[in-house]
Amino acid sequence: MNKASQQQFLVEVDRVLEPIGFKRPKSSYEWKRKTSNNDIEWFHINFGLTVINPSFGVEFQDLKRVLPKESGAVYSVSRTLSSLSSCSYSEESSPNNLVKDIQKYIPNELIQLCDRNVLIDKLSAEDPKLWPSWSLSHRNRLLLLLMASSGKVESAKCKCEELMEKHADNDQIRPPLTVYIQYLFEVYRT
């Protein structure tokens, strides 16, 4: 996609996100704003050759500080706009249509993504379409961290057993889930 077309989309998205507190550096395709909890909400446009893939999410700043980087911790959630709108976006799309979908879906979805109890429910679901995460491995790690950090340590320990039984062989993040769990419960002891 050429720069002029990209610029049209960026200008239109700026027009709707900047008034609600999102900021974007001029050379970036990502907007960010801090919430009242100091979490960071973000919206990103990935421009492909002809396809546009908008995504958004929340990064939990307090969770980011809980576990060391080497633990393989995950502390953010994300969704793609197309998963909500059931629309695909391309260089042929109108920037106005993208903006309308942003206005229609993003505000309510960001409220849900910031609500950790809602996230625990979504991440606990059997249906992967409900998970606001990029992968099974991300889902497992964040679910355990959210449960433990919200005081549900015993429930998190029970969930660990279930996840290890079902998904230990499918874990794609390093270190393995077993090591992550050790780090987690060194911090959250009962």
Number of C-alpha atoms within 10 A of each C-alpha: 13 11 8 9 12 17 12 14 22 18 11 14 22 16 12 15 19 14 9 10 12 18 17 18 9 8 6 10 18 19 21 20 19 16 13 7 10 12 18 19 23 20 25 18 20 12 19 12 9 11 15 21 15 20 18 23 23 24 20 20 15 12 17 15 10 16 18 12 10 11 19 20 25 23 21 23 22 19 22 18 24 16 11 13 13 8 12 14 19 17 17 10 13 12 19 13 12 23 17 12 15 19 14 13 13 18 11 10 15 18 12 14 22 21 10 16 14 13 21 19 12 20 24 17 12 9 9 15 11 14 23 21 21 14 13 16 21 22 22 22 23 21 25 29 26 20 20 20 18 13 12 15 20 14 12 23 18 11 17 21 12 12 15 16 10 10 15 17 10 12 18 13 17 13 13 16 25 13 13 21 20 12 18 24 16 10 12 17 9 10
